[in-house]
């Protein structure tokens, strides 16, 4: 069973929070600064989030991929419903 660590980076909650915010920062820079298409920017941000979860937070790969796919399904559901 995976138990989340809240401060895996140098034992600092502030630095760990900054690392956890990287996927959002990547998404905003790609969308606003580089004018990348939304679907591509979101896939890149998802990849960054998976790397952070696996490398920094030591989340098992299977659970990280499952969480990412579940988030994608819940994101697509309202769009497809319309």
Order of alpha helices (4+ residues) and beta strands (2+ residues): alpha-alpha-alpha-alpha
